[in-house]
Amino acid sequence: MEQSPVGVDMHTELELHEIIKQQFVADFPDLTCIREQPFPGKPLSGPKLTDRQRCDFVLLPAGSTSIADPEQVRRERAAVADTLFAGSSVEAVTHKGLADPSDCFWLEIKLARALITGERGVRPNPGWSKELIQLPISDVEKLAEDPLIERSALAILAFGPDERTVCHDLDIALTRALDRGVALRSPIIRGQPITDRIGNAWCSIAVWPVSQ
């Protein structure tokens, strides 16, 4: 990824998600990694099962390849409620061999860049504060409020000019989150220099475990 002519910091969030998934698969071959999984305990925002908020990544326990979907089970039970199959256990059939949402690890990932490039050349990112504070806080709240999620975290990939700047701003982001009463535990932060192509010479990855 670092060999890319545009730089690791210029990938879109979805592009980085795919790269991260490939790394998960390589590092944890016994686990299944699923992207864009619907939140299990969130109400529908529309009439369809696809009209649901989704989590960036879910890591399943060893031996599981898919996740039980409580909303789908509820709909299937309702569909057979007035039929000859009303006494059958749709839930048991649907959940057979599937991972319980509470046994999975749910992970939201956000990308923040201090410097960006566009038609006007390289410039400070006007959305830096939003990417580093507002959007991550929103994701943490979604994870913390889901009654069927017991293990989760938020990861921020923050790109900036140097270690001091990035770590300082990550500290501010954490303070703002805690001031709002967001359910976070102490973060795990790792960083390293990256090839400087537009001014972002440092990348820190901050993982914030969520208190359920």
ChimeraX commands (.cxc) that place a marker at each C-alpha (Angstrom):
marker #1 position 0.00,0.00,0.00 radius 0.5
marker #1 position 2.87,2.39,0.80 radius 0.5
marker #1 position 4.18,1.86,-2.76 radius 0.5
marker #1 position 1.08,3.54,-4.19 radius 0.5
marker #1 position 1.95,6.73,-6.13 radius 0.5
marker #1 position -0.92,8.59,-4.45 radius 0.5
marker #1 position 0.11,7.68,-0.90 radius 0.5
marker #1 position -1.59,5.62,1.77 radius 0.5
marker #1 position -3.28,8.75,3.15 radius 0.5
marker #1 position -5.05,9.39,-0.16 radius 0.5
marker #1 position -7.05,6.17,-0.20 radius 0.5
marker #1 position -10.77,6.54,0.43 radius 0.5
marker #1 position -12.25,5.09,3.59 radius 0.5
marker #1 position -13.83,2.21,1.65 radius 0.5
marker #1 position -10.53,1.42,-0.09 radius 0.5
marker #1 position -8.79,1.26,3.27 radius 0.5
marker #1 position -11.58,-0.95,4.60 radius 0.5
marker #1 position -10.87,-3.51,1.89 radius 0.5
marker #1 position -7.14,-3.42,2.63 radius 0.5
marker #1 position -7.83,-3.85,6.35 radius 0.5
marker #1 position -10.12,-6.80,5.70 radius 0.5
marker #1 position -7.41,-8.50,3.65 radius 0.5
marker #1 position -5.02,-8.02,6.57 radius 0.5
marker #1 position -7.55,-9.43,9.04 radius 0.5
marker #1 position -7.89,-12.54,6.87 radius 0.5
marker #1 position -4.11,-12.92,6.64 radius 0.5
marker #1 position -3.48,-12.41,10.37 radius 0.5
marker #1 position -6.47,-14.36,11.72 radius 0.5
marker #1 position -7.18,-17.22,9.27 radius 0.5
marker #1 position -9.43,-19.03,11.78 radius 0.5
marker #1 position -11.83,-16.09,12.08 radius 0.5
marker #1 position -14.40,-14.80,9.61 radius 0.5
marker #1 position -14.43,-11.06,8.90 radius 0.5
marker #1 position -17.66,-9.55,7.56 radius 0.5
marker #1 position -18.04,-6.01,6.23 radius 0.5
marker #1 position -21.14,-3.82,6.34 radius 0.5
marker #1 position -23.13,-6.00,8.72 radius 0.5
marker #1 position -26.46,-4.56,9.94 radius 0.5
marker #1 position -26.54,-3.60,13.60 radius 0.5
marker #1 position -28.40,-6.49,15.28 radius 0.5
marker #1 position -30.45,-4.56,17.80 radius 0.5
marker #1 position -31.20,-1.39,15.84 radius 0.5
marker #1 position -34.74,-0.70,14.58 radius 0.5
marker #1 position -35.31,-0.49,10.85 radius 0.5
marker #1 position -35.08,2.97,9.27 radius 0.5
marker #1 position -37.33,1.77,6.42 radius 0.5
marker #1 position -39.61,-1.11,5.40 radius 0.5
marker #1 position -36.85,-3.36,4.05 radius 0.5
marker #1 position -34.22,-5.43,5.84 radius 0.5
marker #1 position -31.62,-3.52,3.83 radius 0.5
marker #1 position -32.83,-0.25,5.38 radius 0.5
marker #1 position -30.61,-0.59,8.43 radius 0.5
marker #1 position -27.53,1.05,9.84 radius 0.5
marker #1 position -24.46,-1.07,9.26 radius 0.5
marker #1 position -21.20,-1.70,11.09 radius 0.5
marker #1 position -17.93,-1.50,9.15 radius 0.5
marker #1 position -16.46,-4.79,10.38 radius 0.5
marker #1 position -17.56,-7.78,12.43 radius 0.5
marker #1 position -15.15,-10.52,13.52 radius 0.5
marker #1 position -16.88,-13.85,14.14 radius 0.5
marker #1 position -15.80,-16.58,16.59 radius 0.5
marker #1 position -13.81,-19.49,15.18 radius 0.5
marker #1 position -16.05,-21.97,13.39 radius 0.5
marker #1 position -18.72,-19.43,12.43 radius 0.5
marker #1 position -19.13,-18.06,8.93 radius 0.5
marker #1 position -22.23,-15.90,9.38 radius 0.5
marker #1 position -24.20,-14.03,12.04 radius 0.5
marker #1 position -27.70,-14.73,13.32 radius 0.5
marker #1 position -30.02,-11.90,12.32 radius 0.5
marker #1 position -32.66,-11.26,15.02 radius 0.5
marker #1 position -34.72,-8.98,12.76 radius 0.5
marker #1 position -34.88,-11.59,10.03 radius 0.5
marker #1 position -35.93,-14.21,12.59 radius 0.5
marker #1 position -38.67,-11.91,13.87 radius 0.5
marker #1 position -40.02,-11.43,10.36 radius 0.5
marker #1 position -39.92,-15.13,9.57 radius 0.5
marker #1 position -41.79,-15.95,12.78 radius 0.5
marker #1 position -44.40,-13.32,11.95 radius 0.5
marker #1 position -44.76,-14.71,8.43 radius 0.5
marker #1 position -45.70,-18.20,9.68 radius 0.5
marker #1 position -47.72,-17.06,12.70 radius 0.5
marker #1 position -51.08,-17.78,11.03 radius 0.5
marker #1 position -50.04,-20.83,9.01 radius 0.5
marker #1 position -49.64,-24.56,9.59 radius 0.5
marker #1 position -46.02,-23.85,10.54 radius 0.5
marker #1 position -46.95,-21.58,13.43 radius 0.5
marker #1 position -45.74,-24.12,15.97 radius 0.5
marker #1 position -42.35,-24.67,14.36 radius 0.5
marker #1 position -39.21,-23.10,15.71 radius 0.5
marker #1 position -38.11,-20.74,12.97 radius 0.5
marker #1 position -35.57,-19.23,15.34 radius 0.5
marker #1 position -33.87,-22.56,15.95 radius 0.5
marker #1 position -33.60,-23.30,12.24 radius 0.5
marker #1 position -32.41,-19.81,11.36 radius 0.5
marker #1 position -29.76,-19.70,14.08 radius 0.5
marker #1 position -28.33,-23.14,13.43 radius 0.5
marker #1 position -24.58,-22.83,12.88 radius 0.5
marker #1 position -24.65,-19.03,13.09 radius 0.5
marker #1 position -22.77,-16.80,15.51 radius 0.5
marker #1 position -24.71,-14.94,18.17 radius 0.5
marker #1 position -24.21,-11.16,17.74 radius 0.5
marker #1 position -23.10,-10.90,21.38 radius 0.5
marker #1 position -20.23,-13.34,20.73 radius 0.5
marker #1 position -18.85,-11.28,17.84 radius 0.5
marker #1 position -16.49,-8.30,17.86 radius 0.5
marker #1 position -17.95,-5.21,16.20 radius 0.5
marker #1 position -15.57,-2.58,14.84 radius 0.5
marker #1 position -16.18,0.85,13.34 radius 0.5
marker #1 position -13.28,2.49,11.48 radius 0.5
marker #1 position -12.92,6.17,10.69 radius 0.5
marker #1 position -10.38,7.96,8.49 radius 0.5
marker #1 position -9.09,11.46,9.31 radius 0.5
marker #1 position -6.57,13.46,7.26 radius 0.5
marker #1 position -5.04,16.77,8.31 radius 0.5
marker #1 position -3.99,17.66,4.75 radius 0.5
marker #1 position -5.86,16.89,1.55 radius 0.5
marker #1 position -5.41,17.62,-2.15 radius 0.5
marker #1 position -7.85,18.64,-4.84 radius 0.5
marker #1 position -8.38,21.12,-7.65 radius 0.5
marker #1 position -6.82,23.87,-5.52 radius 0.5
marker #1 position -3.79,21.77,-4.64 radius 0.5
marker #1 position -2.70,20.70,-1.17 radius 0.5
marker #1 position -4.55,22.40,1.67 radius 0.5
marker #1 position -5.59,21.88,5.29 radius 0.5
marker #1 position -8.62,19.64,5.53 radius 0.5
marker #1 position -11.65,21.74,6.58 radius 0.5
marker #1 position -13.33,18.52,7.71 radius 0.5
marker #1 position -10.46,17.44,10.01 radius 0.5
marker #1 position -12.37,18.20,13.22 radius 0.5
marker #1 position -15.51,16.47,11.95 radius 0.5
marker #1 position -13.55,13.39,10.85 radius 0.5
marker #1 position -11.64,13.21,14.12 radius 0.5
marker #1 position -14.37,14.09,16.61 radius 0.5
marker #1 position -17.97,14.25,15.38 radius 0.5
marker #1 position -18.14,11.17,13.14 radius 0.5
marker #1 position -16.23,8.87,15.55 radius 0.5
marker #1 position -18.42,9.93,18.47 radius 0.5
marker #1 position -21.53,9.12,16.43 radius 0.5
marker #1 position -20.16,5.65,15.65 radius 0.5
marker #1 position -19.29,4.96,19.29 radius 0.5
marker #1 position -22.80,5.92,20.36 radius 0.5
marker #1 position -24.28,3.49,17.82 radius 0.5
marker #1 position -22.12,0.66,19.15 radius 0.5
marker #1 position -22.77,1.47,22.82 radius 0.5
marker #1 position -26.54,1.76,22.40 radius 0.5
marker #1 position -27.08,-1.55,20.62 radius 0.5
marker #1 position -28.41,-3.99,23.26 radius 0.5
marker #1 position -27.16,-7.06,21.36 radius 0.5
marker #1 position -23.53,-5.95,21.04 radius 0.5
marker #1 position -21.24,-6.83,23.96 radius 0.5
marker #1 position -17.77,-6.45,22.40 radius 0.5
marker #1 position -16.91,-3.48,20.21 radius 0.5
marker #1 position -14.43,-0.73,19.47 radius 0.5
marker #1 position -13.83,2.30,17.29 radius 0.5
marker #1 position -10.58,2.68,15.35 radius 0.5
marker #1 position -9.41,6.01,13.93 radius 0.5
marker #1 position -6.73,6.14,11.24 radius 0.5
marker #1 position -5.37,9.66,11.61 radius 0.5
marker #1 position -2.91,11.08,9.08 radius 0.5
marker #1 position -1.05,14.31,9.81 radius 0.5
marker #1 position 2.22,16.20,9.43 radius 0.5
marker #1 position 3.95,14.73,12.48 radius 0.5
marker #1 position 3.45,12.54,15.54 radius 0.5
marker #1 position 3.05,15.43,17.95 radius 0.5
marker #1 position 0.24,17.07,15.97 radius 0.5
marker #1 position -1.70,13.86,15.39 radius 0.5
marker #1 position -1.42,12.63,18.99 radius 0.5
marker #1 position -2.38,16.07,20.33 radius 0.5
marker #1 position -5.52,16.17,18.21 radius 0.5
marker #1 position -6.42,12.58,19.11 radius 0.5
marker #1 position -6.20,13.56,22.78 radius 0.5
marker #1 position -8.59,16.44,22.10 radius 0.5
marker #1 position -10.98,14.07,20.33 radius 0.5
marker #1 position -10.96,11.68,23.29 radius 0.5
marker #1 position -11.53,14.53,25.75 radius 0.5
marker #1 position -14.48,15.83,23.73 radius 0.5
marker #1 position -15.97,12.34,23.60 radius 0.5
marker #1 position -15.61,11.83,27.35 radius 0.5
marker #1 position -17.08,15.28,28.02 radius 0.5
marker #1 position -20.18,14.16,26.13 radius 0.5
marker #1 position -20.43,11.07,28.30 radius 0.5
marker #1 position -19.55,8.69,25.48 radius 0.5
marker #1 position -18.91,5.14,26.73 radius 0.5
marker #1 position -15.20,4.75,26.01 radius 0.5
marker #1 position -12.35,3.03,27.77 radius 0.5
marker #1 position -8.66,3.96,27.58 radius 0.5
marker #1 position -7.49,3.98,23.96 radius 0.5
marker #1 position -4.69,1.93,22.46 radius 0.5
marker #1 position -2.61,4.12,20.13 radius 0.5
marker #1 position 0.12,3.05,17.74 radius 0.5
marker #1 position 1.80,5.11,15.06 radius 0.5
marker #1 position 4.53,5.22,12.48 radius 0.5
marker #1 position 5.94,7.54,9.83 radius 0.5
marker #1 position 4.61,7.21,6.28 radius 0.5
marker #1 position 5.90,8.43,2.93 radius 0.5
marker #1 position 5.24,12.17,2.80 radius 0.5
marker #1 position 3.60,13.04,-0.52 radius 0.5
marker #1 position 1.31,15.96,0.39 radius 0.5
marker #1 position 2.40,16.82,3.93 radius 0.5
marker #1 position 0.95,13.92,5.89 radius 0.5
marker #1 position 4.10,12.23,7.18 radius 0.5
marker #1 position 2.65,10.39,10.17 radius 0.5
marker #1 position -0.14,7.88,10.75 radius 0.5
marker #1 position -1.58,7.02,14.14 radius 0.5
marker #1 position -4.13,4.28,14.70 radius 0.5
marker #1 position -6.20,4.85,17.83 radius 0.5
marker #1 position -8.43,2.00,18.99 radius 0.5
marker #1 position -11.08,3.02,21.51 radius 0.5
marker #1 position -12.78,0.06,23.26 radius 0.5
marker #1 position -16.47,0.77,23.83 radius 0.5
marker #1 position -18.08,0.20,27.22 radius 0.5
marker #1 position -21.28,-1.74,26.57 radius 0.5
marker link #1:1,2 radius 0.2
marker link #1:2,3 radius 0.2
marker link #1:3,4 radius 0.2
marker link #1:4,5 radius 0.2
marker link #1:5,6 radius 0.2
marker link #1:6,7 radius 0.2
marker link #1:7,8 radius 0.2
marker link #1:8,9 radius 0.2
marker link #1:9,10 radius 0.2
marker link #1:10,11 radius 0.2
marker link #1:11,12 radius 0.2
marker link #1:12,13 radius 0.2
marker link #1:13,14 radius 0.2
marker link #1:14,15 radius 0.2
marker link #1:15,16 radius 0.2
marker link #1:16,17 radius 0.2
marker link #1:17,18 radius 0.2
marker link #1:18,19 radius 0.2
marker link #1:19,20 radius 0.2
marker link #1:20,21 radius 0.2
marker link #1:21,22 radius 0.2
marker link #1:22,23 radius 0.2
marker link #1:23,24 radius 0.2
marker link #1:24,25 radius 0.2
marker link #1:25,26 radius 0.2
marker link #1:26,27 radius 0.2
marker link #1:27,28 radius 0.2
marker link #1:28,29 radius 0.2
marker link #1:29,30 radius 0.2
marker link #1:30,31 radius 0.2
marker link #1:31,32 radius 0.2
marker link #1:32,33 radius 0.2
marker link #1:33,34 radius 0.2
marker link #1:34,35 radius 0.2
marker link #1:35,36 radius 0.2
marker link #1:36,37 radius 0.2
marker link #1:37,38 radius 0.2
marker link #1:38,39 radius 0.2
marker link #1:39,40 radius 0.2
marker link #1:40,41 radius 0.2
marker link #1:41,42 radius 0.2
marker link #1:42,43 radius 0.2
marker link #1:43,44 radius 0.2
marker link #1:44,45 radius 0.2
marker link #1:45,46 radius 0.2
marker link #1:46,47 radius 0.2
marker link #1:47,48 radius 0.2
marker link #1:48,49 radius 0.2
marker link #1:49,50 radius 0.2
marker link #1:50,51 radius 0.2
marker link #1:51,52 radius 0.2
marker link #1:52,53 radius 0.2
marker link #1:53,54 radius 0.2
marker link #1:54,55 radius 0.2
marker link #1:55,56 radius 0.2
marker link #1:56,57 radius 0.2
marker link #1:57,58 radius 0.2
marker link #1:58,59 radius 0.2
marker link #1:59,60 radius 0.2
marker link #1:60,61 radius 0.2
marker link #1:61,62 radius 0.2
marker link #1:62,63 radius 0.2
marker link #1:63,64 radius 0.2
marker link #1:64,65 radius 0.2
marker link #1:65,66 radius 0.2
marker link #1:66,67 radius 0.2
marker link #1:67,68 radius 0.2
marker link #1:68,69 radius 0.2
marker link #1:69,70 radius 0.2
marker link #1:70,71 radius 0.2
marker link #1:71,72 radius 0.2
marker link #1:72,73 radius 0.2
marker link #1:73,74 radius 0.2
marker link #1:74,75 radius 0.2
marker link #1:75,76 radius 0.2
marker link #1:76,77 radius 0.2
marker link #1:77,78 radius 0.2
marker link #1:78,79 radius 0.2
marker link #1:79,80 radius 0.2
marker link #1:80,81 radius 0.2
marker link #1:81,82 radius 0.2
marker link #1:82,83 radius 0.2
marker link #1:83,84 radius 0.2
marker link #1:84,85 radius 0.2
marker link #1:85,86 radius 0.2
marker link #1:86,87 radius 0.2
marker link #1:87,88 radius 0.2
marker link #1:88,89 radius 0.2
marker link #1:89,90 radius 0.2
marker link #1:90,91 radius 0.2
marker link #1:91,92 radius 0.2
marker link #1:92,93 radius 0.2
marker link #1:93,94 radius 0.2
marker link #1:94,95 radius 0.2
marker link #1:95,96 radius 0.2
marker link #1:96,97 radius 0.2
marker link #1:97,98 radius 0.2
marker link #1:98,99 radius 0.2
marker link #1:99,100 radius 0.2
marker link #1:100,101 radius 0.2
marker link #1:101,102 radius 0.2
marker link #1:102,103 radius 0.2
marker link #1:103,104 radius 0.2
marker link #1:104,105 radius 0.2
marker link #1:105,106 radius 0.2
marker link #1:106,107 radius 0.2
marker link #1:107,108 radius 0.2
marker link #1:108,109 radius 0.2
marker link #1:109,110 radius 0.2
marker link #1:110,111 radius 0.2
marker link #1:111,112 radius 0.2
marker link #1:112,113 radius 0.2
marker link #1:113,114 radius 0.2
marker link #1:114,115 radius 0.2
marker link #1:115,116 radius 0.2
marker link #1:116,117 radius 0.2
marker link #1:117,118 radius 0.2
marker link #1:118,119 radius 0.2
marker link #1:119,120 radius 0.2
marker link #1:120,121 radius 0.2
marker link #1:121,122 radius 0.2
marker link #1:122,123 radius 0.2
marker link #1:123,124 radius 0.2
marker link #1:124,125 radius 0.2
marker link #1:125,126 radius 0.2
marker link #1:126,127 radius 0.2
marker link #1:127,128 radius 0.2
marker link #1:128,129 radius 0.2
marker link #1:129,130 radius 0.2
marker link #1:130,131 radius 0.2
marker link #1:131,132 radius 0.2
marker link #1:132,133 radius 0.2
marker link #1:133,134 radius 0.2
marker link #1:134,135 radius 0.2
marker link #1:135,136 radius 0.2
marker link #1:136,137 radius 0.2
marker link #1:137,138 radius 0.2
marker link #1:138,139 radius 0.2
marker link #1:139,140 radius 0.2
marker link #1:140,141 radius 0.2
marker link #1:141,142 radius 0.2
marker link #1:142,143 radius 0.2
marker link #1:143,144 radius 0.2
marker link #1:144,145 radius 0.2
marker link #1:145,146 radius 0.2
marker link #1:146,147 radius 0.2
marker link #1:147,148 radius 0.2
marker link #1:148,149 radius 0.2
marker link #1:149,150 radius 0.2
marker link #1:150,151 radius 0.2
marker link #1:151,152 radius 0.2
marker link #1:152,153 radius 0.2
marker link #1:153,154 radius 0.2
marker link #1:154,155 radius 0.2
marker link #1:155,156 radius 0.2
marker link #1:156,157 radius 0.2
marker link #1:157,158 radius 0.2
marker link #1:158,159 radius 0.2
marker link #1:159,160 radius 0.2
marker link #1:160,161 radius 0.2
marker link #1:161,162 radius 0.2
marker link #1:162,163 radius 0.2
marker link #1:163,164 radius 0.2
marker link #1:164,165 radius 0.2
marker link #1:165,166 radius 0.2
marker link #1:166,167 radius 0.2
marker link #1:167,168 radius 0.2
marker link #1:168,169 radius 0.2
marker link #1:169,170 radius 0.2
marker link #1:170,171 radius 0.2
marker link #1:171,172 radius 0.2
marker link #1:172,173 radius 0.2
marker link #1:173,174 radius 0.2
marker link #1:174,175 radius 0.2
marker link #1:175,176 radius 0.2
marker link #1:176,177 radius 0.2
marker link #1:177,178 radius 0.2
marker link #1:178,179 radius 0.2
marker link #1:179,180 radius 0.2
marker link #1:180,181 radius 0.2
marker link #1:181,182 radius 0.2
marker link #1:182,183 radius 0.2
marker link #1:183,184 radius 0.2
marker link #1:184,185 radius 0.2
marker link #1:185,186 radius 0.2
marker link #1:186,187 radius 0.2
marker link #1:187,188 radius 0.2
marker link #1:188,189 radius 0.2
marker link #1:189,190 radius 0.2
marker link #1:190,191 radius 0.2
marker link #1:191,192 radius 0.2
marker link #1:192,193 radius 0.2
marker link #1:193,194 radius 0.2
marker link #1:194,195 radius 0.2
marker link #1:195,196 radius 0.2
marker link #1:196,197 radius 0.2
marker link #1:197,198 radius 0.2
marker link #1:198,199 radius 0.2
marker link #1:199,200 radius 0.2
marker link #1:200,201 radius 0.2
marker link #1:201,202 radius 0.2
marker link #1:202,203 radius 0.2
marker link #1:203,204 radius 0.2
marker link #1:204,205 radius 0.2
marker link #1:205,206 radius 0.2
marker link #1:206,207 radius 0.2
marker link #1:207,208 radius 0.2
marker link #1:208,209 radius 0.2
marker link #1:209,210 radius 0.2
marker link #1:210,211 radius 0.2
marker link #1:211,212 radius 0.2
view
